[in-house]
Amino acid sequence: MALFHRKRTADTADTGTTAPAATAAVLDADPALAALTGDYTIDPAHSSIGFTVRHAMVTNVRGAFGDYEGTLHLDGADPSRSTASLDVKIASIDTGIADRDGHLRSADFFDAETFPLMTFRSTAAEQVSGDRYRITGDLTLRDVTKPLTIDLAFHGSATDVYGAERVGFEGSAEILRSDWGLTWNAALETGGVMVSDKVKLFFDISAVKAAPQA
């Protein structure tokens, strides 16, 4: 199910030619999908924010952050007006190994005591095709802010057994950790390094719609 679909203009219907870009960008929301327009709160109990990074050149280490909060604003008539905001507590990092998690929280990596939060603030959103979307924003980590683009798949909406209206998105992105000052590494005797610079980020988001204000 597409969250948004493009209006078929008279230019394309009558002549079969491609409409001008400004006209083609006009969006016509399906009434059922337009009803999704509103403000949402990310539900951490049914969401996950994780990552993988190559270790010793031969395997992947997987981890996640367990403590975060975020909001979404979805616009069912114009996806470019949709926004997202996310705050992640660095100390909540979990790779399943306590010693490794402690090292990641240290000044060698995230320096969680000095920089306790990782934040994302969206600056643009667009529909790529069908249920595929892209959101771009500013990722701030260790007091460094760089642009980040996240590709998203919209998984639909539902009303849960408690009457809450939910939407679901799954997304991913790749970054170079060195862009945010995470440069610690160790050389291997066989060549290469202990930790890859490339990190893959994963987002599996369930968000609950806020009740209309009286």
Stockholm file with secondary structure:
# STOCKHOLM 1.0

chainA/1-214         MALFHRKRTADTADTGTTAPAATAAVLDADPALAALTGDYTIDPAHSSIGFTVRHAMVTNVRGAFGDYEGTLHLDGADPSRSTASLDVKIASIDTGIADRDGHLRSADFFDAETFPLMTFRSTAAEQVSGDRYRITGDLTLRDVTKPLTIDLAFHGSATDVYGAERVGFEGSAEILRSDWGLTWNAALETGGVMVSDKVKLFFDISAVKAAPQA
#=GR chainA/1-214 SS CCSCCBCCCHHHHHHCSCCCHHHHTCBCCCHHHHTTCEEEEECGGGCEEEEEEEETTTEEEEEEECCEEEEEEECSSCGGGCEEEEEEEGGGEECSCHHHHHHHHSTTTTCTTTCCEEEEEEEEEEEEETTEEEEEEEEEETTEEEEEEEEEEEEEEEECTTSCEEEEEEEEEEEEGGGGTCCCCCBCTTSSBSEEEEEEEEEEEEEEECCCCC
#=GC SS_cons         CCSCCBCCCHHHHHHCSCCCHHHHTCBCCCHHHHTTCEEEEECGGGCEEEEEEEETTTEEEEEEECCEEEEEEECSSCGGGCEEEEEEEGGGEECSCHHHHHHHHSTTTTCTTTCCEEEEEEEEEEEEETTEEEEEEEEEETTEEEEEEEEEEEEEEEECTTSCEEEEEEEEEEEEGGGGTCCCCCBCTTSSBSEEEEEEEEEEEEEEECCCCC
//
